[in-house]
């Protein structure tokens, strides 16, 4: 049973009007992942408690990843339109709290609240696409939403720098107020004519608490490991133990719960399981490359080069998403596009690893190929998951896509950063900028070559998943849903 569906088929114009408001919500949640980073130096100068500065970014990402499965489940039970209103309103309210923060602790707390709202927006909006659009057409529309993430990554850093330098860092958050209110008005106005589907059920509160403990502990551990050279410590062992115990108890609870937060039978559906894995590894690569290449450029004294390399990835990703979405709609299949992306990525990474310094300019088209490879996977993997899942679990299965993407991104940065510290023993992770600049250029080049080759080996894992993935045909119509209660 879906949470929102049209009482009559929507015209293309009506669908575009609805999707415009939803795309604005996705853009807003993605923008706050990038716009704040540039303003961090100004924030550190003006607010007491600079030791918490890293958590201004981490709190948002952690809260967003943890919140998505909960909002997905609630949307399945109580309707997505009201959940979208609640999550967007929470995001806007938290943005105001961020702008008014008087110390770093207040800002971190408000950013966590903002992340919860962002997680709810992403989970609810992407599930609504599944409600409104037939499986064969979803790839085309999911590509536009993937483009919103890429657009936010392009606009966020320069916009954050402009606002913090010309006005104040607080305007990085104040700007969310008019945009968020516009998103609320557009989405609620356009969705008002849709029938809301709900079903009565008893929430699995214990499962929710166990997922919060297990997933939260795991994400905190991954974040901490990315900032340390030595992983073997009592604190990390305790964190891993709490995470594993919490997740184990969560699985046991979900097997006996009448209305589980994440139904375990979803893991037995091949395309759902494969799609989650593919999204995990795609975001693993996307976030890791976006962090490591600017570090490489900075170490070589080329901040402009790092910006160009990021732009190449950010331009390639929506291009790949558009191609993948369009072709999946025409073919009525998703596997050829997913397989193409997973073949292209390791080839581009190996080519980057062996690229001689005299041909450095070729790094931009190769990184654009990496972006295209990742773009081919994001909308098509989402379509694979949504088309295979039961309608009654569309929200939670879609939200789990966001959860696995978040886990992949966090682990990607941590693992590849840790590998880099081991390849460059003289680098101090706590003083990256200063210590990277002192590394011999040839040593640095060889370390990044080895790192890219290791990353290409990791990229073989999703290639295997794609090879053995079922190649189901996509329906060109929405299935009939029961009458709303």
KOLPAKE-436887 format. One line per field, with one value per residue (C-alpha): x, y, z. Coordinates in Angstrom, 3 decimals. Example, Ala and Ser with C-alpha at 12.3 -4.5 7.8 and 13.67 -1.06 7.14 Angstrom:
// residues 2
x <- 12.300 / 13.670
y <- -4.500 / -1.060
z <- 7.800 / 7.140
***
This chain:
// residues 485
x <- 0.000 / 1.445 / 1.430 / 0.381 / -1.001 / -2.982 / -6.698 / -6.522 / -3.556 / -1.455 / -0.827 / 2.803 / 2.222 / 0.818 / 3.690 / 6.285 / 4.656 / 4.786 / 8.345 / 9.619 / 8.669 / 10.170 / 13.405 / 13.713 / 13.511 / 16.233 / 18.424 / 18.011 / 19.001 / 21.990 / 23.138 / 23.685 / 26.146 / 28.545 / 27.706 / 28.877 / 32.388 / 33.746 / 32.333 / 34.029 / 37.078 / 34.787 / 32.652 / 35.770 / 36.851 / 33.516 / 32.151 / 33.756 / 34.399 / 36.550 / 37.388 / 33.873 / 34.334 / 34.570 / 31.201 / 29.478 / 29.708 / 29.740 / 26.630 / 24.577 / 25.747 / 25.332 / 21.854 / 20.723 / 21.896 / 20.283 / 16.985 / 16.232 / 14.980 / 12.714 / 11.047 / 10.720 / 8.834 / 6.628 / 5.757 / 4.582 / 2.327 / 0.975 / 1.291 / 4.166 / 2.661 / 2.439 / 5.918 / 7.324 / 5.723 / 7.124 / 10.653 / 10.914 / 9.538 / 12.041 / 14.861 / 13.845 / 13.399 / 16.809 / 18.370 / 17.092 / 18.605 / 21.925 / 21.889 / 21.189 / 23.769 / 26.006 / 28.572 / 29.821 / 27.796 / 24.537 / 25.529 / 26.396 / 23.081 / 21.135 / 23.044 / 22.061 / 18.413 / 18.833 / 20.256 / 17.187 / 14.977 / 17.179 / 17.042 / 13.267 / 13.068 / 15.296 / 13.557 / 10.049 / 10.688 / 12.400 / 9.585 / 7.043 / 8.736 / 8.011 / 4.375 / 3.818 / 5.896 / 5.842 / 9.018 / 10.098 / 9.953 / 11.515 / 15.110 / 14.482 / 13.048 / 15.489 / 18.236 / 16.917 / 17.049 / 20.612 / 21.354 / 20.143 / 22.823 / 25.494 / 24.218 / 24.313 / 27.915 / 28.860 / 26.973 / 27.464 / 31.175 / 31.275 / 27.922 / 29.060 / 32.287 / 30.442 / 27.873 / 30.394 / 32.820 / 30.350 / 27.707 / 28.246 / 28.575 / 25.100 / 23.656 / 24.751 / 21.790 / 19.458 / 19.284 / 17.471 / 14.504 / 13.009 / 14.031 / 12.609 / 9.319 / 9.012 / 9.653 / 6.937 / 4.428 / 5.092 / 5.167 / 2.112 / 0.105 / 0.857 / 0.459 / -2.844 / -4.883 / -3.335 / -5.020 / -3.160 / -2.828 / -2.399 / -2.530 / -2.934 / 0.007 / 1.837 / 5.257 / 8.289 / 9.759 / 12.310 / 13.583 / 13.881 / 15.959 / 18.226 / 18.768 / 19.569 / 22.162 / 23.726 / 23.788 / 24.689 / 27.579 / 28.839 / 28.778 / 30.491 / 33.191 / 33.728 / 33.965 / 36.523 / 38.636 / 38.946 / 40.698 / 43.138 / 46.202 / 46.019 / 42.742 / 43.630 / 42.504 / 40.187 / 37.816 / 37.455 / 36.999 / 34.189 / 32.574 / 32.714 / 31.294 / 28.355 / 27.647 / 27.729 / 25.653 / 23.086 / 22.758 / 22.581 / 19.803 / 18.068 / 18.030 / 16.679 / 13.985 / 12.965 / 12.496 / 9.795 / 8.220 / 4.777 / 5.647 / 9.477 / 11.331 / 13.234 / 11.540 / 14.179 / 12.389 / 13.526 / 17.080 / 15.848 / 14.781 / 17.722 / 17.416 / 16.762 / 19.824 / 21.975 / 20.705 / 21.527 / 25.034 / 25.561 / 24.451 / 26.762 / 29.801 / 28.805 / 28.686 / 31.840 / 33.625 / 31.845 / 32.641 / 36.153 / 37.197 / 35.677 / 37.854 / 41.109 / 41.693 / 41.532 / 43.993 / 46.323 / 46.057 / 46.628 / 49.765 / 51.116 / 50.238 / 47.353 / 44.119 / 42.701 / 43.466 / 41.553 / 38.506 / 38.696 / 38.916 / 35.895 / 33.975 / 34.867 / 33.353 / 30.332 / 29.659 / 30.117 / 27.725 / 24.499 / 25.480 / 25.767 / 22.516 / 20.699 / 22.053 / 21.290 / 17.798 / 16.899 / 18.230 / 16.664 / 13.283 / 13.813 / 15.151 / 12.825 / 15.874 / 18.376 / 21.168 / 22.976 / 23.425 / 24.524 / 26.997 / 28.377 / 29.004 / 30.738 / 32.954 / 33.902 / 34.881 / 37.804 / 39.149 / 39.152 / 40.785 / 43.591 / 44.136 / 44.381 / 46.858 / 49.276 / 48.754 / 52.214 / 52.757 / 53.287 / 49.648 / 48.149 / 45.400 / 43.940 / 42.998 / 39.959 / 38.293 / 39.190 / 37.585 / 34.572 / 34.417 / 34.418 / 31.497 / 29.634 / 30.272 / 28.825 / 25.935 / 24.955 / 24.523 / 22.626 / 19.201 / 19.236 / 20.102 / 17.286 / 14.889 / 16.008 / 15.236 / 11.884 / 10.608 / 11.366 / 10.044 / 6.441 / 4.313 / 3.601 / 7.327 / 8.164 / 9.024 / 11.289 / 13.063 / 13.744 / 14.899 / 17.272 / 18.890 / 19.791 / 21.041 / 23.374 / 24.557 / 25.418 / 27.281 / 29.201 / 30.237 / 31.408 / 33.389 / 34.877 / 36.463 / 37.657 / 39.156 / 40.915 / 42.158 / 43.575 / 45.271 / 46.783 / 48.178 / 49.814 / 51.266 / 52.602 / 53.804 / 55.197 / 51.760 / 49.978 / 46.175 / 45.575 / 47.681 / 47.041 / 47.622 / 51.023 / 52.405 / 51.226 / 53.061 / 56.353 / 56.105 / 58.462 / 56.536 / 57.647 / 56.727 / 53.348 / 52.740 / 53.606 / 51.389 / 48.389 / 49.100 / 48.996 / 45.890 / 44.036 / 45.008 / 43.676 / 40.503 / 40.156 / 40.395 / 37.602 / 35.551 / 35.659 / 33.279 / 30.229 / 31.171 / 30.678 / 27.377 / 26.212 / 27.267 / 25.130 / 22.217 / 18.837 / 17.854 / 14.124 / 11.915 / 10.427 / 6.675 / 5.343 / 2.384 / 1.752 / 0.098 / -3.371 / -3.386 / -6.095 / -8.523 / -7.365 / -8.623
y <- 0.000 / 3.351 / 6.469 / 8.854 / 8.190 / 10.122 / 9.543 / 10.012 / 9.825 / 12.979 / 15.045 / 15.857 / 19.457 / 18.419 / 15.990 / 18.674 / 21.061 / 18.469 / 17.443 / 21.029 / 21.479 / 18.103 / 18.870 / 22.113 / 20.119 / 17.697 / 20.620 / 22.275 / 19.163 / 18.490 / 22.124 / 22.077 / 19.216 / 21.511 / 25.162 / 25.097 / 23.727 / 26.984 / 29.014 / 26.892 / 29.205 / 32.191 / 30.140 / 29.041 / 32.673 / 33.928 / 31.088 / 29.622 / 25.873 / 25.387 / 21.814 / 20.887 / 22.472 / 19.168 / 18.139 / 21.052 / 18.919 / 15.444 / 15.977 / 16.871 / 13.848 / 11.390 / 12.594 / 12.585 / 8.997 / 7.711 / 9.547 / 8.216 / 4.688 / 6.048 / 8.610 / 5.993 / 3.675 / 6.440 / 7.531 / 3.993 / 3.999 / 7.546 / 9.123 / 10.948 / 14.401 / 15.110 / 13.594 / 15.883 / 18.893 / 17.867 / 17.167 / 20.336 / 22.465 / 20.849 / 21.607 / 25.273 / 25.632 / 24.060 / 26.409 / 29.355 / 27.826 / 27.412 / 31.061 / 32.172 / 29.875 / 31.593 / 28.820 / 25.738 / 23.330 / 25.059 / 25.035 / 21.318 / 20.473 / 22.566 / 20.944 / 17.493 / 18.600 / 20.007 / 16.658 / 14.834 / 17.132 / 16.632 / 12.842 / 13.000 / 15.178 / 12.874 / 9.664 / 11.027 / 12.769 / 9.804 / 7.496 / 9.906 / 9.468 / 5.758 / 6.553 / 8.863 / 7.467 / 4.067 / 1.967 / 2.269 / 6.078 / 6.499 / 6.454 / 9.549 / 11.471 / 10.091 / 11.499 / 15.020 / 14.470 / 13.141 / 16.330 / 18.335 / 16.693 / 17.531 / 21.106 / 21.572 / 20.323 / 22.860 / 25.838 / 25.147 / 25.990 / 29.271 / 30.392 / 29.620 / 31.554 / 34.536 / 34.744 / 34.319 / 36.890 / 39.529 / 39.244 / 36.752 / 33.002 / 33.124 / 33.836 / 30.353 / 29.252 / 32.244 / 31.547 / 28.293 / 30.199 / 31.653 / 28.644 / 26.207 / 28.081 / 28.121 / 24.357 / 23.818 / 25.967 / 24.364 / 20.745 / 20.954 / 22.902 / 20.447 / 17.306 / 18.429 / 16.761 / 13.334 / 10.610 / 9.752 / 6.053 / 4.985 / 1.756 / 1.197 / -0.480 / -0.599 / 0.981 / -1.104 / 1.302 / -1.200 / -1.875 / 1.840 / 2.340 / -0.602 / 0.703 / 4.129 / 2.654 / 0.270 / 2.537 / 5.639 / 3.864 / 2.498 / 5.912 / 7.576 / 4.890 / 5.296 / 9.079 / 8.780 / 6.219 / 8.624 / 11.105 / 8.636 / 6.765 / 4.019 / 2.088 / -0.395 / 1.233 / 0.367 / 3.215 / 1.981 / -1.627 / -0.556 / 1.479 / -1.486 / -3.804 / -1.484 / -1.086 / -4.825 / -5.703 / -3.018 / -4.166 / -7.853 / -7.172 / -5.021 / -7.910 / -10.301 / -7.816 / -7.178 / -10.906 / -11.129 / -7.651 / -7.401 / -4.070 / -3.931 / -0.702 / -2.476 / -5.801 / -8.521 / -10.149 / -7.220 / -8.583 / -11.772 / -9.873 / -10.068 / -6.686 / -4.884 / -6.412 / -5.754 / -2.175 / -1.347 / -2.751 / -0.820 / 2.466 / 1.804 / 1.403 / 4.204 / 6.738 / 5.191 / 6.227 / 9.554 / 10.975 / 9.490 / 10.937 / 14.321 / 14.466 / 12.904 / 14.736 / 18.225 / 16.944 / 15.785 / 19.106 / 21.060 / 19.067 / 20.023 / 23.682 / 23.743 / 24.712 / 25.751 / 22.305 / 20.703 / 22.871 / 21.932 / 18.245 / 18.468 / 20.283 / 17.561 / 14.893 / 17.086 / 17.724 / 14.084 / 12.747 / 14.439 / 13.704 / 9.998 / 10.134 / 11.763 / 9.182 / 6.286 / 7.530 / 8.184 / 4.844 / 2.818 / 4.329 / 3.477 / -0.029 / -0.869 / -2.358 / -1.128 / -3.726 / -2.645 / 0.891 / -0.268 / -2.694 / 0.005 / 2.353 / -0.338 / -1.257 / 2.347 / 3.347 / 0.935 / 1.546 / 5.329 / 4.877 / 2.722 / 5.263 / 8.041 / 5.990 / 5.607 / 9.066 / 10.676 / 14.215 / 15.511 / 14.588 / 16.004 / 17.830 / 14.454 / 13.983 / 16.225 / 14.116 / 10.958 / 12.342 / 13.352 / 9.679 / 8.726 / 11.101 / 9.626 / 6.104 / 7.034 / 8.933 / 5.855 / 3.930 / 6.227 / 6.568 / 3.086 / 1.338 / 3.246 / 2.164 / -1.475 / -1.340 / 0.436 / -1.767 / -4.989 / -3.970 / -4.553 / -1.403 / -1.597 / -1.140 / 1.407 / 4.140 / 2.090 / 0.363 / 3.754 / 5.257 / 2.340 / 3.379 / 6.678 / 4.857 / 2.626 / 5.601 / 7.453 / 4.457 / 4.054 / 7.702 / 7.671 / 4.461 / 5.642 / 8.713 / 6.799 / 3.809 / 5.682 / 8.392 / 5.704 / 3.995 / 7.339 / 7.882 / 4.444 / 5.125 / 8.467 / 7.751 / 11.286 / 12.893 / 13.909 / 13.441 / 16.215 / 18.712 / 17.569 / 20.843 / 21.549 / 18.007 / 17.162 / 20.189 / 18.811 / 15.448 / 14.879 / 15.284 / 11.915 / 10.131 / 11.856 / 10.827 / 7.191 / 7.132 / 8.443 / 5.986 / 3.085 / 4.521 / 4.758 / 1.188 / -0.004 / 1.975 / 0.364 / -3.041 / -2.012 / -0.935 / -4.572 / -5.545 / -3.662 / -4.877 / -8.448 / -7.453 / -5.941 / -9.021 / -11.349 / -8.912 / -9.929 / -8.061 / -7.572 / -5.753 / -2.484 / -1.896 / 1.037 / 1.601 / 2.041 / -0.937 / -0.366 / 0.546 / -0.055 / 2.659 / 5.063 / 4.525
z <- 0.000 / -0.955 / 1.110 / -1.600 / -5.043 / -7.598 / -7.618 / -11.415 / -13.807 / -13.604 / -16.702 / -17.584 / -16.475 / -13.089 / -12.594 / -13.407 / -10.940 / -8.169 / -8.955 / -8.984 / -5.324 / -4.430 / -6.305 / -4.345 / -1.104 / -2.269 / -3.349 / 0.044 / 2.006 / -0.283 / -0.218 / 3.533 / 3.142 / 1.238 / 1.891 / 5.514 / 4.925 / 3.466 / 6.355 / 9.063 / 9.504 / 10.163 / 12.548 / 14.479 / 14.881 / 16.191 / 18.334 / 21.474 / 21.546 / 18.440 / 19.506 / 18.310 / 14.867 / 12.937 / 14.366 / 12.604 / 9.452 / 11.034 / 13.204 / 10.137 / 8.132 / 11.000 / 11.927 / 8.290 / 7.735 / 10.934 / 10.366 / 6.869 / 7.754 / 10.488 / 8.191 / 5.464 / 7.793 / 9.177 / 5.647 / 4.811 / 7.880 / 8.161 / 4.724 / 3.064 / 2.580 / 6.315 / 6.878 / 4.186 / 5.883 / 9.290 / 8.027 / 5.919 / 8.764 / 11.148 / 8.714 / 8.439 / 12.207 / 12.854 / 10.274 / 12.300 / 15.463 / 13.623 / 12.564 / 16.162 / 17.827 / 20.414 / 20.911 / 19.114 / 21.254 / 20.301 / 16.633 / 16.640 / 18.347 / 15.832 / 12.956 / 14.245 / 14.342 / 10.833 / 9.682 / 11.018 / 8.949 / 5.874 / 6.263 / 6.455 / 3.347 / 1.280 / 2.387 / 1.848 / -1.471 / -3.109 / -1.971 / -3.458 / -6.838 / -6.509 / -5.673 / -8.617 / -11.489 / -13.201 / -12.768 / -16.420 / -16.184 / -12.732 / -13.949 / -16.071 / -13.122 / -10.551 / -12.812 / -12.220 / -8.473 / -8.772 / -10.672 / -7.681 / -5.514 / -8.096 / -8.485 / -4.706 / -4.588 / -7.265 / -5.850 / -2.134 / -1.623 / -3.639 / -2.209 / 1.336 / 0.785 / -0.696 / 2.104 / 4.929 / 3.490 / 2.282 / 5.015 / 7.846 / 8.304 / 9.817 / 6.353 / 5.317 / 7.460 / 7.054 / 3.308 / 4.089 / 5.515 / 2.279 / 0.167 / 2.717 / 3.037 / -0.759 / -0.849 / 1.805 / -0.083 / -3.471 / -2.312 / -0.020 / -2.590 / -5.394 / -3.269 / -1.728 / -4.487 / -3.980 / -1.974 / 1.235 / 2.040 / 5.631 / 7.559 / 11.246 / 12.917 / 16.201 / 15.910 / 16.832 / 19.399 / 20.720 / 17.185 / 16.603 / 19.757 / 18.897 / 15.346 / 16.747 / 19.139 / 16.617 / 13.565 / 15.569 / 17.299 / 13.978 / 12.289 / 15.251 / 15.160 / 11.403 / 11.783 / 14.574 / 12.689 / 9.786 / 12.059 / 13.654 / 12.463 / 15.094 / 15.046 / 17.793 / 21.025 / 23.901 / 23.020 / 19.425 / 20.591 / 22.932 / 20.135 / 17.755 / 20.414 / 21.137 / 17.395 / 16.677 / 19.742 / 18.922 / 15.297 / 16.286 / 18.806 / 16.179 / 13.683 / 16.328 / 17.304 / 13.679 / 13.064 / 15.726 / 15.482 / 13.894 / 12.225 / 11.974 / 11.224 / 8.414 / 7.520 / 7.261 / 4.310 / 2.165 / 2.373 / 0.682 / -2.469 / -4.871 / -6.680 / -3.376 / -1.743 / -4.826 / -5.202 / -1.593 / -2.067 / -5.295 / -3.716 / -0.762 / -3.022 / -5.405 / -2.583 / -1.088 / -4.278 / -4.761 / -1.316 / -1.145 / -4.517 / -3.656 / -0.506 / -1.717 / -4.995 / -3.418 / -0.778 / -3.539 / -5.355 / -2.131 / -1.382 / -4.801 / -4.250 / -6.694 / -4.954 / -8.334 / -9.720 / -6.857 / -7.602 / -11.293 / -10.439 / -8.151 / -10.871 / -13.382 / -11.099 / -10.323 / -14.035 / -15.009 / -12.349 / -13.548 / -17.155 / -16.312 / -14.328 / -17.256 / -19.728 / -17.386 / -16.567 / -20.188 / -21.474 / -18.659 / -19.598 / -23.279 / -22.676 / -19.791 / -18.012 / -15.462 / -15.443 / -18.662 / -17.299 / -13.842 / -15.404 / -17.728 / -14.801 / -12.782 / -15.736 / -16.497 / -12.945 / -12.275 / -15.804 / -15.187 / -11.756 / -13.188 / -15.992 / -13.376 / -11.353 / -14.282 / -15.778 / -16.229 / -14.867 / -18.421 / -19.232 / -16.024 / -17.941 / -18.915 / -15.271 / -15.806 / -18.543 / -16.608 / -13.449 / -15.527 / -16.618 / -12.913 / -12.408 / -15.394 / -14.061 / -10.668 / -12.234 / -14.247 / -10.999 / -8.617 / -10.330 / -11.879 / -8.594 / -6.897 / -9.667 / -9.238 / -5.513 / -5.834 / -8.666 / -6.761 / -3.339 / -2.174 / -2.348 / 1.379 / 2.094 / -0.631 / 1.866 / 4.096 / 1.186 / -0.401 / 2.883 / 3.393 / 0.093 / 1.764 / 4.845 / 2.822 / 0.773 / 3.976 / 5.383 / 2.122 / 2.039 / 5.651 / 5.195 / 1.898 / 3.439 / 6.489 / 4.677 / 1.863 / 4.262 / 6.543 / 3.577 / 2.602 / 6.121 / 5.959 / 2.505 / 3.803 / 7.374 / 7.806 / 7.426 / 10.627 / 10.207 / 12.760 / 10.783 / 7.220 / 5.370 / 6.918 / 6.825 / 3.289 / 1.941 / 3.308 / 1.506 / -1.434 / -4.716 / -6.129 / -2.885 / -2.960 / -6.580 / -5.871 / -2.778 / -4.706 / -7.518 / -5.061 / -3.413 / -6.751 / -7.618 / -4.254 / -4.885 / -8.336 / -6.635 / -4.241 / -7.300 / -8.507 / -5.662 / -7.004 / -10.500 / -9.264 / -7.624 / -10.935 / -12.926 / -10.798 / -10.421 / -11.845 / -15.021 / -14.496 / -16.974 / -15.736 / -15.805 / -17.828 / -15.509 / -11.809 / -10.049 / -8.680 / -4.997 / -2.438 / -1.517 / 1.152 / 4.605
***
